[in-house]
Amino acid sequence: MPAIRTPHRGLFATLGALLLALTALLAGAGTARAALPTPVPAATARAYLAALPVAAESHADTYDRTLFPHWITIAGTCNTRETVLKRDGSGVVTDSSCASVSGSWTSVYDNVTTTSASTFDIDHLVPLAEAWRSGAWAWTTDQRKAFANDLTRPQLLAVSASSNRTKGDQDPATWLPQASYRCTYARAWVQVKYFYGLNVDSAEKSALSAILNGC
């Protein structure tokens, strides 16, 4: 009876290595950090700022956060907050309800780093109250919902709770992030306001101009 040939052990080693590589690739695909929305260049932001209507803020006494439905379902079990946490973190692992159970996050506002998602907020770069005072008071509920959950423009960021709460609803005339992020912040601010047709007040425009001119 002829001898039965067995595959060379080197073939098993090669197949094993390929399997390990494929497993690592698939695992990494679920935890890779997605790119944050990139603001328009400074030159474009300066042009946008020049085109924005300048007007005093109004309707502040009628603002209510519930007028901006937010943290809506984005996909599957993931809402807006959970989607931004996954996007802005590194090595993020989520459970079946899309809650982040591990990972790391660094706040671009103050360089604070955490491994606990519960210590970070999702900041509306142009605050909801600021948007309201700048023209969103006249929007429909659907328009305000789109603004509050916008993942396309650079409007939502995972940042430290302390920086988010210090910022509150202030505009760049009275609050700015750390110096290394100010140019990006101003570009993003102007892009969001321009896209949504919001006003700027005179102090806000002066502050943004000063930053953008130095970018």
C-alpha positions in Angstrom: 0.0 0.0 0.0 1.5 3.4 -0.9 2.4 5.6 2.0 -0.1 8.4 2.8 1.6 11.8 2.5 1.0 14.3 5.2 1.3 18.1 4.6 4.5 19.7 5.6 4.5 21.1 9.1 5.7 24.5 7.5 2.3 24.7 5.8 0.5 24.4 9.1 2.7 27.2 10.5 2.0 29.5 7.6 -1.7 28.9 7.8 -1.6 29.5 11.5 0.2 32.8 11.1 -2.3 33.9 8.5 -5.2 33.0 10.7 -3.7 35.0 13.6 -3.1 38.0 11.4 -6.7 37.8 10.1 -8.1 37.6 13.6 -6.0 40.6 14.8 -7.2 42.6 11.7 -10.9 41.8 12.4 -10.5 42.6 16.1 -8.8 45.9 15.3 -11.5 46.9 12.9 -14.0 47.1 15.8 -11.8 49.3 18.0 -10.0 51.5 15.5 -10.4 55.2 16.1 -12.5 57.0 13.4 -11.4 60.3 12.1 -12.9 63.4 13.7 -14.6 65.8 11.3 -12.0 68.2 10.1 -12.9 71.9 10.2 -12.6 74.0 7.0 -9.2 75.7 6.5 -8.5 79.1 8.1 -8.9 81.0 4.8 -12.3 79.5 4.3 -13.3 80.2 7.9 -12.3 83.8 7.5 -14.5 84.1 4.3 -17.4 82.4 6.2 -17.0 84.7 9.1 -17.1 87.8 6.9 -20.4 86.5 5.4 -22.1 85.8 8.7 -24.7 88.3 9.8 -23.8 90.4 12.9 -26.6 90.8 15.3 -27.1 91.1 19.1 -28.3 87.8 20.7 -32.0 87.6 21.5 -34.7 85.3 22.9 -32.4 84.2 25.7 -35.3 84.0 28.2 -37.3 81.5 26.1 -34.5 78.9 25.7 -35.1 75.4 26.9 -32.7 72.5 26.3 -35.6 70.2 25.6 -36.3 72.2 22.5 -33.2 70.5 21.0 -34.0 66.7 21.0 -30.6 65.1 21.3 -28.9 61.7 21.8 -31.1 60.1 19.2 -30.5 56.6 17.9 -27.8 56.6 15.2 -27.5 52.9 14.4 -28.6 49.7 16.1 -28.4 50.3 19.9 -26.0 53.3 19.6 -27.2 56.8 20.3 -25.4 60.1 19.4 -23.4 60.2 22.7 -22.2 56.6 22.4 -21.3 57.1 18.7 -19.1 60.1 19.5 -17.4 58.3 22.4 -16.6 55.4 20.0 -15.3 57.8 17.4 -13.2 60.1 19.7 -11.6 57.4 21.9 -8.8 54.9 21.4 -9.2 51.2 21.8 -12.9 51.6 22.7 -14.8 48.4 23.5 -18.6 48.6 23.9 -21.1 46.2 25.3 -24.4 44.9 23.7 -26.1 48.2 24.6 -23.3 50.2 22.9 -22.1 51.6 26.3 -18.3 52.1 26.3 -16.8 49.6 28.8 -13.1 50.4 28.2 -10.9 52.6 26.1 -9.1 55.9 26.6 -10.1 59.5 25.7 -8.1 62.7 25.7 -10.0 66.0 25.9 -8.8 68.5 23.2 -10.1 71.4 25.4 -7.7 70.8 28.3 -5.6 67.7 27.5 -7.2 65.7 30.3 -7.1 61.9 29.7 -9.4 59.3 31.1 -10.1 55.6 30.8 -13.7 56.0 32.1 -16.2 57.3 29.6 -18.5 58.4 32.3 -16.1 61.2 33.3 -16.4 62.8 29.8 -19.2 64.8 28.3 -20.2 65.2 24.7 -19.9 68.9 24.0 -21.9 70.8 21.5 -19.1 73.0 20.2 -21.6 75.7 19.4 -23.7 75.4 22.5 -27.4 74.8 22.2 -28.3 77.9 24.1 -25.8 80.0 22.0 -27.5 78.6 18.9 -30.9 79.5 20.2 -29.8 83.1 20.9 -28.2 83.3 17.5 -31.2 82.4 15.5 -32.2 78.8 16.3 -35.2 80.2 18.2 -36.9 80.5 14.8 -36.1 76.9 13.7 -38.4 73.9 13.6 -38.0 71.1 16.0 -36.5 68.9 13.3 -33.9 71.5 12.5 -32.9 71.8 16.1 -32.7 68.0 16.4 -30.4 67.9 13.3 -28.2 70.5 14.9 -28.0 68.8 18.3 -27.0 65.4 16.7 -24.8 66.6 13.9 -22.0 64.0 13.3 -21.0 65.5 9.9 -19.9 68.9 10.9 -17.2 69.4 13.7 -20.0 70.2 16.2 -19.8 67.3 18.7 -16.7 66.3 20.7 -15.9 64.1 23.7 -14.3 66.3 26.2 -13.6 66.4 30.0 -16.7 67.1 32.0 -14.8 69.9 33.8 -13.9 71.8 30.6 -17.4 71.4 29.2 -19.0 72.7 32.3 -16.6 75.6 32.6 -17.4 76.5 29.0 -21.1 76.3 29.5 -23.0 78.3 26.9 -20.2 80.8 26.3 -19.0 81.9 22.9 -15.3 82.5 22.0 -15.4 86.1 23.3 -15.5 84.8 26.8 -14.2 81.2 26.7 -11.6 79.4 24.7 -9.9 75.9 25.0 -6.2 75.4 25.5 -4.0 77.5 23.2 -3.0 74.6 21.0 -6.6 73.9 20.0 -7.9 77.5 19.5 -7.3 77.7 15.8 -9.1 74.4 15.2 -11.9 75.5 17.6 -12.4 78.9 15.8 -12.5 77.2 12.4 -15.0 74.7 13.6 -17.2 77.3 15.3 -17.4 79.5 12.2 -18.1 76.4 9.9 -21.0 75.3 12.1 -22.5 78.8 12.4 -22.1 79.3 8.6 -23.7 76.0 7.7 -26.7 76.6 9.9 -27.1 80.3 9.0 -26.6 81.5 12.6 -25.7 85.1 13.6 -22.6 86.2 15.4 -22.5 89.2 17.8 -19.8 91.9 17.5 -17.6 90.7 20.4 -17.8 87.1 19.2 -16.8 88.1 15.7 -13.8 90.2 16.9 -12.6 87.2 19.0 -12.9 84.8 16.1 -11.2 87.2 13.7 -8.2 87.6 16.0 -7.8 83.9 16.3 -8.3 83.1 12.6 -5.9 85.9 11.5 -3.2 84.1 13.5 -3.9 80.6 12.1 
